[in-house]
Amino acid sequence: MRPSNRLQRVAPIFLLLMAGVLQGCPLIILGSGAAGGAAGVAYAKGELEQVHAAPYDRVWDATLRALRTLNIAVSDTQKDQISAKAVGARTDGTAVVVTVLPVTKDSTSVRVRIGTFGDRPASERIQGQVAVLLKEGS
């Protein structure tokens, strides 16, 4: 079989498999780099994840300050060496869950979910406030 014939037979199968794998996973990569201390941002299934170029404990502190600054009432926090979580609510009662995970010694992931289905603009405000506080603290 010639290579071009093989490609013609395999390509449709590959595309169908990829469509099945990617279905329901609207992942949008917004950018990467060190702007604002952010190493990368992704929004998927109602959750906004951003990797900040800062150590875990520093990002956790900035996250809690950001929530206070944005008038989000934190009702519960949990933190250990492998993850941290803050649960709260906006003034309208919408639930807010922020999870902080160390990625490397000097980078930390922050995941924000607002409400059941997510609120991207509000999640971006929280991530932006975390980045501002990290930049101020450096």
Backbone torsions as a table, in degrees:
resi	resn	phi	psi	omega
1	MET	NA	131.8	179.3
2	ARG	-73.3	150.4	-178.9
3	PRO	-55.6	-37.2	-178.3
4	SER	-67.3	-36.0	177.4
5	ASN	-67.6	-39.8	179.3
6	ARG	-63.0	-43.9	180.0
7	LEU	-62.8	-39.9	179.8
8	GLN	-65.1	-30.2	180.0
9	ARG	-84.2	-35.2	-175.3
10	VAL	-81.9	-34.2	-175.3
11	ALA	-56.1	-49.1	180.0
12	PRO	-62.8	-36.9	179.0
13	ILE	-66.0	-44.8	178.5
14	PHE	-59.6	-45.1	-179.5
15	LEU	-63.8	-39.5	177.5
16	LEU	-65.2	-41.7	178.0
17	LEU	-63.4	-43.1	179.8
18	MET	-65.7	-37.9	178.3
19	ALA	-62.6	-39.7	178.5
20	GLY	-68.2	-38.5	-179.5
21	VAL	-69.5	-41.2	-175.0
22	LEU	-86.7	-8.2	-178.3
23	GLN	-61.6	131.1	177.6
24	GLY	77.0	12.9	-179.5
25	CYS	-127.3	73.7	-177.6
26	PRO	-78.5	79.5	-179.0
27	LEU	-89.5	125.9	-179.2
28	ILE	-121.2	117.6	176.5
29	ILE	-88.6	118.9	-175.8
30	LEU	-88.9	-29.5	-179.8
31	GLY	167.9	169.7	174.5
32	SER	-148.1	155.3	-178.0
33	GLY	140.7	-173.9	-175.4
34	ALA	-102.1	10.6	179.9
35	ALA	-60.8	122.6	179.3
36	GLY	67.0	17.0	-179.8
37	GLY	79.6	9.1	-177.9
38	ALA	-95.8	132.6	179.2
39	ALA	-94.9	-20.9	178.8
40	GLY	176.5	154.9	-177.7
41	VAL	-135.8	139.9	175.7
42	ALA	-143.8	143.7	176.4
43	TYR	-123.3	119.8	-178.8
44	ALA	-145.8	132.2	174.2
45	LYS	50.2	43.3	175.3
46	GLY	82.3	5.3	-178.6
47	GLU	-121.3	128.8	178.4
48	LEU	-99.9	121.2	179.1
49	GLU	-114.1	132.6	176.6
50	GLN	-134.4	136.8	176.4
51	VAL	-99.4	121.4	-179.5
52	HIS	-100.9	140.8	-179.4
53	ALA	-84.7	71.3	179.6
54	ALA	-158.9	156.0	179.4
55	PRO	-65.5	155.1	-176.6
56	TYR	-50.2	-53.7	-176.6
57	ASP	-63.6	-38.1	179.3
58	ARG	-67.2	-39.8	178.8
59	VAL	-68.3	-39.7	178.4
60	TRP	-60.3	-46.5	179.1
61	ASP	-61.8	-43.2	178.8
62	ALA	-64.4	-35.9	178.9
63	THR	-64.0	-46.5	179.3
64	LEU	-63.9	-40.1	177.1
65	ARG	-65.9	-38.6	178.8
66	ALA	-62.6	-43.2	179.3
67	LEU	-62.2	-42.8	177.7
68	ARG	-63.1	-44.8	-179.4
69	THR	-59.2	-36.0	-177.8
70	LEU	-91.6	15.6	177.4
71	ASN	58.4	39.0	174.5
72	ILE	-100.0	117.9	-177.7
73	ALA	-78.9	112.8	-179.9
74	VAL	-84.5	122.4	-178.2
75	SER	-101.9	-20.3	-178.0
76	ASP	-153.6	138.8	173.0
77	THR	-134.0	145.3	175.4
78	GLN	-138.2	135.2	-179.9
79	LYS	-150.1	135.3	169.9
80	ASP	-140.2	-163.8	-176.2
81	GLN	-74.8	-17.3	-176.1
82	ILE	-110.5	-14.2	176.6
83	SER	-166.9	160.6	176.0
84	ALA	-140.8	150.4	-177.3
85	LYS	-144.7	133.9	174.7
86	ALA	-120.2	129.3	178.5
87	VAL	-117.4	133.7	-179.4
88	GLY	-159.8	-162.0	-179.6
89	ALA	-148.4	147.6	173.4
90	ARG	-76.2	173.6	-179.2
91	THR	-63.9	-23.9	177.6
92	ASP	-86.0	2.9	177.9
93	GLY	92.1	-5.3	-179.9
94	THR	-67.9	132.6	-178.6
95	ALA	-67.9	143.9	176.8
96	VAL	-130.2	127.6	177.0
97	VAL	-127.5	124.8	178.6
98	VAL	-122.3	126.6	178.8
99	THR	-115.8	133.0	-178.9
100	VAL	-118.9	127.6	-177.0
101	LEU	-132.5	129.2	175.0
102	PRO	-68.8	137.3	177.8
103	VAL	-103.3	-53.4	173.0
104	THR	-135.3	-174.8	179.0
105	LYS	-60.0	-33.1	-175.4
106	ASP	-120.2	20.0	174.5
107	SER	-144.1	144.0	-173.3
108	THR	-140.7	136.3	178.7
109	SER	-91.8	135.7	174.2
110	VAL	-122.3	123.3	179.2
111	ARG	-113.4	128.8	-178.0
112	VAL	-121.0	129.2	172.5
113	ARG	-128.7	130.0	178.6
114	ILE	-119.4	121.6	-179.0
115	GLY	70.7	-172.5	-177.5
116	THR	-72.0	-41.6	-173.2
117	PHE	-106.0	-1.0	179.5
118	GLY	90.9	155.1	177.4
119	ASP	-141.8	95.3	-172.5
120	ARG	-59.9	-48.1	-179.2
121	PRO	-60.1	-41.3	178.9
122	ALA	-67.9	-37.5	176.9
123	SER	-64.2	-38.9	178.5
124	GLU	-65.7	-34.8	177.1
125	ARG	-63.9	-42.4	178.6
126	ILE	-63.7	-48.3	179.8
127	GLN	-60.9	-40.2	178.8
128	GLY	-63.0	-41.3	179.2
129	GLN	-66.4	-39.2	175.8
130	VAL	-59.9	-45.6	-179.4
131	ALA	-62.6	-41.3	179.2
132	VAL	-62.3	-46.2	-179.2
133	LEU	-65.6	-35.9	176.9
134	LEU	-66.4	-39.8	-179.3
135	LYS	-67.9	-39.6	177.8
136	GLU	-63.9	-36.2	-176.1
137	GLY	-80.7	-8.2	-176.1
138	SER	-87.3	NA	NA
